[in-house]
Amino acid sequence: TDVITDLPLTIVRGRSIQSVAFATVAGVEGDPFRSYIAGSPAFSKEVLIDGISATANIQGVTFAVSPEAVAEFNVQTSGTSVETGHTSGGVFNLALKSGTNDFSGSAFFYARNEALNANSWMNNWLLTQYPDNPRFERALDRRFVVGGSAGGPILIPGLYDGRDRTFIFGAIEYYDEERLLMGDLRNTVPIPEFLDGDFSRLLTDEMVGTDALGRAVYAGQINDPATFRQVDGQWVSDPFPGNVIPKDRFSSVSSQIVEIYRNGYLPMVEDRLTNNSAVPFYNPPWYRQTQLTLKVDHELTEANTLSGSYIWSKTPFLNAHGLWDPHAPGKDGGPLSRSVERVRTSHRAALKNNWVLRPNLLNTLAVAFNRGRNPARAPTTDVDWANELGLGDSTSVSSLPYVYFGGANGVNTNSIGQNIFFETTANTYILSDTLHWTHGKHILKIGGEFWRQQVNEHDGGDGLGDNLEFSFGNSTTGLEGHPWSEDVGFGFASFLLGGFGSAQKNVPLDLYGRRDYISLYITDDFKVTPRLTLNLGLRWEQPQPLREKHGHWSNFN
């Protein structure tokens, strides 16, 4: 216990007692979300809190429990008892702290700040090229965790004295992280000339072929789709003079998005056609977590005790994808980013009764409710972009539509907008009972469990799943059907004209999965001799067929 108490825990992504296992136990690798025990596959371990499974949805992925609330912790990597099902890997066992007759508590605070950091090498180099650009100054790198715990008897002056009978223990902590350092130049955004319709830098003097009129066709050439026509059964179109699209030909929707580019997504390195914009070095760039654990123990009689616990956590964070505006007010990359905001919440309530029927006979009855909610949506939903851009009521999704740009001649513009919307809420109800019987050289356990599991999936979260997607290929501003078709036209040029190659509107689908699970087991720890004990066990379990509450097993788009 002293070793675990004194072991420093990393505070990255919040403190986790499971990090102890990954740091100290041989054969245990990964992190609290995706872990591998003795070579077992991910999402196969079991996590028990006070002997009851903590699974709500994904096997082995559980709540954030404050380390201040954990009294004991162990990991079984192999040879697990038949008491434990739902695992093809190992078992993490956590026992929560209980209050005592003595009041006790703890408090802590850990912090990190960029004021103590040096600037990154990349930022320093970029400052030599662009000394007045604030984007390359030392970025935010802030982390702190604060919390505490307290426990003791429940005392209500003049009404109730819980010493020797009723105890409470609680722990709470809050973690906040912002790490907005920019990383490698991997993204490609349009250069200012492209935003003006000037694609002359794409045009080369490499002749790739001739059209039906015998005219030379050059790599990077942008053609005018308004001039498409047939000549002797072959399609031809005329190139824009100077490879420049007149601004009066811009789509009204595209023109508004071009202004968003100008305000936050210009190249970080000038005069580079590709890899001219950086991505966040850390992902997620910000992460917050609140953990609350509460446990109450009450002695009904000398032979009968009752304990209840409640665990709650809330974890908002951002998965950074696509383009990134480091000065976006919401620290979310701005409207053209493809970032996804997640706000994971979890609840666990458990009640356990230990009843000593005889000195050698103990019955443990437990019930638990585990709930996890995991929504994903665009962080810019405070603006109704569909109406802002003039798309009207074509979608109920308020974020920017997903837009894909086809590339040409090695220039591939990053896609923009959002196409990830979902919400998953999972509930698991557990009833278990175990009879512990000590008889001679035998210590027997006879018990069983019943689980009722629910997984409610809302495509889009709150019904917002009918998002729009547009694909702008180079064919609109090029010529199809030729060996050199991939060398002419440009997706972003097609976008300026509003000439998409394909579009789709997704259809929301809500699913309500249901499944029950039953298990029975018996174990016998048979002490054959003082130096030999046989651990015997037999388990029967049956996961019931998966069903959907409303019979919805198919979708349409």
N, C-alpha and C positions, 0 to 999 in steps of 0.2 A: 504493500500500500504506500509506504514512504517513497519508493522508487517512482511510482505512477504520480504521486502528488507533486514530487519535485521535478518531474520530467517537463521540460519546456515544450509547449504546444505551439505550432505555427498558428498565426492569426489570419493567414490568407484565406479568404472566403469564410471567415468566421471560425471559431474554435470548434473542434469536433473530437470527441473522445475516441472515435474510430481511428483517428490519425495515429494514435498510440500503436495500434495493431500494425498499421502499414510501416511504421518506423522501427518496431521492435520484434515482431513475430516473423520467424522464418517461414517463407512460402506464402505470405499474405502480401499481395501487391494491389496497387490501384488507388482508388479514392472512395469516399463514401457513396458516390453514385455508381461507379463501375469498378468492381473489385473482383479479384481472382484469388482463390484460396487453394493452395496445393495443386495448381494446374486446372482447377475447375473452370467452367465457362463463366462469363460475366452474367450478372443477374440470376445467380443460382444459390446464393448464400441465404441463410435465415438470420434474422435479428430478433432476439427475445428481450423484452423489457419486463423485469420482474416475472419471468417465466412465461409471458404471453407474447405471441407474435406481434410485431409492429408493422407488418405488411399492409399497405392500403391498396396499392396498384401493382407497380413493378416489383417483382420479388427481390428482397434484399435492399431496396431503396426506401429509407425510412426518414423519420423526422429528425430535425436538429435538436438534440438533447444537450442542454448546457452541461459541460464537464463538472461544474460546481454541484450538480445534482446527482452525480453518479458515485455510489459508495464502492461498488465492486464491478470489475470488468474482466472478462476472459474470452478467449477465442479457442474454439475446438476446430482443428484443421482436419481431423480424421477420427474414425472410430466413434462417431456420434451415436448417442443412445436412440433407441427406437421411439422414445418419447417425442423426438423432433422429426416432423415431416416437412414437406414443402422445401426441401433442399437437396441439391445434388453436389453442393459444395460444403462449406463449413458453417459454423454457427457462432455469431457474436452474442454474448450474454451480458446484459447490463442489469445491475441491481441499483435501484434508486435509494438515495439517502432518506432516512426517517428522522423525525424530531426526537429529542430526548427530554428528560427532566431539566437539563441545563440549557439555557439559551446560548446559541452560538451563531456565528455568521462569518461572512467574508466579503471583501470588496476588492476590485482590481481595475486597472486602467493601463492599456498598452497603446502606443501610438507611433506613427511614422509620418514624416512630412517632407515634401520636396525641398524645403529650405535647407535640409541637410544633405541633399543629393547634388551630384554634378550633372550638368547637361549631357545629353547623349552625344555620341560621336557624330551621328548623322545630323542632328540639329546644329551642332557646332560647324560642321562643314557647310550646311545650307546657309548659315548666317554669314559665312565668308562670301557666299555668292549673292545673298540678298540681306544685307545687314539691317535693313529697316522693316523686315517682315516679322510681325509678332508671332506668327505661327511657329517659328522655330526657337522661341525662347523656352526656358526650362518649363516642362509641362507639369500639370498637377499630378502628384503621386502621394496620395493621402490615405492612410488607413488608421483606424482606431477601433478598439473594442473596450466597452465599459460594462460593468455588471457587478453582481454580488449575490449573496445567498443568506438566508436566515432560517433558524429552526428552533423549536422548543415546545413546551406544553401549551395547549390552548387555555388561556385564562381570560375569563370575563368577570371583572370585579363585581362582587355582589351577586353574581348569577351562576358562574360555573368555574370550577377548579379542575383542570384536566391533567394535573400531575399524576403520574403513575397510570394514566388511563388514555388520554387523548392527546395526540401530538401532531404537529404540522411542520413541514419543511418546504421551502420554496427557493427557487433560483431564477434569475432573469439576467439576460445580457443582450447588448446591442452592438452590432458590428457595422461599420461604414467604410467603404472603399471607393476611391476615385483614382484611377491610374490612366491618365489621358495622354500619355506619351505616344507620339506618332512613330511608326515603324518604317518598314521598307516601302520603297516606291514601286508598288505592284499594280495599282489601279491606273486606268487610262480614261481621262476625261477629254472632251473636245477642246482644242486650242481656241483662243478668241476669234481667229479668222473663221473657223468652222461655225461658230455661233453667229457670225455675220453672213453665212452662206458661201464663204470663199474657201473652196477646196483646191485651190491652185497648188498647194503643197503636196497634195496627193498625186497630182498628175506628173507622169514621168515621160521621158522621150523614148521609152521602150515600146516599140510597135508589137502588139500581140496578135494582130490579124486585120482583116478587112471586113466591112459589112456588105450588105446586098447591093449597095450603090458603088462598091469598090473603094470606099473611103477608108483611110487608115484608122485603126482603133488603137488607142494607147492605154497602157496600164494606168489605173487611177482615174480614168475618164468618167465624168458624171454626165449622164444623158437626161434629157427632158422627157418625162413620160407623157407629157401632153402632145408630143410629136410622134408617138408610136403609130406606125402604119405598115401596111404590107406592100412589098415590092417583089413581084414575081414569086409570090407565095412565101416570102421570108419577111420577118418583122425587122423593121429598122426604126431608129429614133435619132434625133439630132443632139449632139453634145451641147451643154450650156457654154456659151462663149466665155473663154477664160476659166472654165470650170467653176463659175460663180453663179449661185442661184439668187435671183432677185428677191429682195425682202418682201415685195408685194405678193410673192408666190408662197410665202410661209403659211402653214396652217395656223389658225388662231390658237389652237391648243398648244402646238409646238412653240409658238412665240412666247407663251407664258412660261413654259418650262425652260426655254432658253434664258429668260430673265432670272430664273432660280439658279441656273448654272452660273450666271454672271455674279450673283450675290454671294455665292459660297463655295463654288466648285470649279474655280479656274485652276489651271495647272499650278502645282507647287514649284515645279521647275519649268521655267519658260523655254520655249523653242523645242520642246521634246514632244513628238507625236505620240509616243507610247510610254507606258510606265512613268507617268508624269505626276502622279498623285499618290499619297501615302495612305496606308491602312493603320489602324491603332495597333500599337505594339502589344498591348495586353487585351485579352478578350476573356471575360467581359471587361469593358472599360470602367464600369461602375457596378457595385454589388453591395446590397444591404441585407442584414438579417437580424431578426428579433427572435429570441428564444425564451420561452417561459415554461417552467416545470413546477408543479405543485403536488405535494403528497400529504395525505392525512391518514393517520393510523388511530384506530379506536379499539379498546379492549371491551368487548361486550360482556364477557365473563372470563374467568381464569382460563377456561378451555376454548374460548371462541373469540377470535380477533377479526377485525374487518379493516381493510386498507383500500384507499381509493387514490387514484392519481389522475392528473390532467396535464397534458403536454401540448403546447401550441407554438407554432413557428410561422413566420412570414418572411419570405425571401424575394424581394424585387431585384431584378438585375437585367442587364441588357446584353444580348448577343449581337455583336457588331458584324455586319456583312455589307459588302459593296462599298459605295462611295462614302466619304466621311468629311463633313465640315467641322473642323475642330472648334469653331466658335458658335456652333448651333446652341441656342439658349437652353434647350433641354438636355444638352450633353448626350444626344442620341444620334448624331451624325446628320441631322436635318432631314428635310422631306424627300430628297433624292436617295438617301441611304436605304439600304435593304435590311436595316437592323430590326431585331425582334425584341420586344419588351416582354419579360416574363414576371409574373407575380405569383410565386408558388406559396401556397398556404397549407398547413396541415394541422389536424386536431387528433388527439388521442385521449379517450377517457376509458379508464379501467377500474374494475372493482373486484376485489379478491377476498374470499372468506376462508380462514383456516380454522378447522374445528377438530379438536382433540377428542375423539370418541372414547378411546381407551389409551392407556399409557403407550401401547404399541400400535395404535391405529389412528391415523390422521387423514382427514378428508379436506381437499383443497378445491373449492369451486370458484371459477373466475369467469367474468364476462368482460369484453372489450369492444370498443368501437374505434376504428381507424379511418381517417378521412384525409384524402389528399386532393388538392385542386391545382391544376397546372394549365393556365391559359397562355396563349401566345398571340400577339397582335402587333401591328405597327405602332410605334410610339408617337406618331404624328396625327393621331385620330382626333385631336382637338380642332383640326381644320377639315372642313368638308371639301376635299379636293375635287370630288366629282362635279359638284356645282361650281366650285371656284374655276375649274378649267373649262366649264361649259359643256360637260358631259350629261348634265341634267340628272334625271332620276334613273339612269341606266343601271345603277348599282346602289346598294345600301351601304357599301363599304366606304368609309370617309377618307381612307388613306390614298396616296397617289397610286394609280394603276401600275401594274408591273409592265415595264417596257424593255424589250430585248432588241439590241442593235446588231445586225450582221456586220462582219468586218470584211476587209479586202486589203490585199497587199501587205499583210502583217500588222495592220492597224485594227484593233478590236476594242471598241468602246464598251465600257462596263455598262451592264444593264442597270436600270433604276426602278424604284417603286417597290411595292410589296405584294407578295402572293402567298404569304403564310398567315393563316387565321384558323385557330382552333382553340378549343377548351376541353379539357378532360377533368372530370370529377369522379373519384373512385371512393367507394365506401366498402369496408369490410367489417362484418359483425361476427364476433367469435364467442362461443360458449364452450367451456372446457371443464372437466371434472377429473380429479385424480385421487385415488385411494392409496395411501402409503401404509403398508402393513409389515411390521417387523415380527418375524416368527422363527425362533431358533437361529439357524445359520443363514436364513433367507431374509432379504429385504426386498419386498415386492412393491411394484407400482402398477396399478390397474386403472386405466383411464381412457378417455376419448375426447374428441373435439368435433364441433360442428361449426362450419364457416358458411356465411352467406356473403357473396361478393357481388358488387355492382360497379360497372364502369360506364359512366355517362359521357358520351363524346358529342360535342356540338361543333360542327364544322363551321368555323368562323367565330365561335364565341358569341353568345347572344344572337345567333342567327345571321351574323355578318360573314357569310361565306360566298356570296355571289360577286366576288371580286373580278375585275376585268384584267385581261392580259393582251398585250399587243406585241407583234413581232414585225420588225422592220428589217427586211433583208436588202441585199444589194441589187436584187433583180429589178426592183422598181425603177432604179436609176441606172440600170445596166442593160444588158441584152441577154436573153435566155437562149439556150439551144446551141451554144457555140463552145468549142474547146477552151476559149479564153473568157467565158462568162464570169468566172470567179475573179478575174482581174479587173473588171470594170464595175462601176456603181459603188455605192457605199451606204450602209445601213443608216447612219446618222443623216445623210443627205436625203434619203427616202423619208426619214422621220420629219425633217423640216417641211417637206411637201405634204405630209399627212398621208403618204401612200404606204399603208401597212400591207405586209404580205399575208398575214393571218391574224385573227383575233378570236378570243374565246371568253365566255362568261361562265364561271363555275356555278354549280348548283349545290346549295347547302344540303348536307345530310346529317341528321342527328341519329345516333345509335345508342341504345341502352342495353348493354350486355349484362347478362345475369349468369351466375354459376354458384352451385352449392358444393360443399366438400364435407365428407364424413371420414373420421378415422377412429380406430380402436387399437389399443396396444396393451401389452403386459411385459414388464421387465422383472428380472430376478437376479439380484446380486448375491450369488451363492458363495459363501465363505467355506470352501472345501477344507482348507487347513489355515492356520494362522498366516502362512506365506503364499497361499493360492486362493484367489477369488475369481469365479467365473461370472462374467457379465452376460446374461442371457436375455434375449428379447424377441418378441414377435409383434409385428405391426400389420394391420390391414387398413387400407385407405382407398377411398373411391371419389375422385373428382367427378361430379355430375356433369351431364352434357351442357355445353355452352348454349345459351338461348338469348334471343333478342326480345325485349319486352313487347314490342309491337310487330314483330315478325319482319322487320326491315333488314334485308340481307343484300340488297343491291342498290345501285345508284345510277345516275344518268347525268351526262354533261353535253 
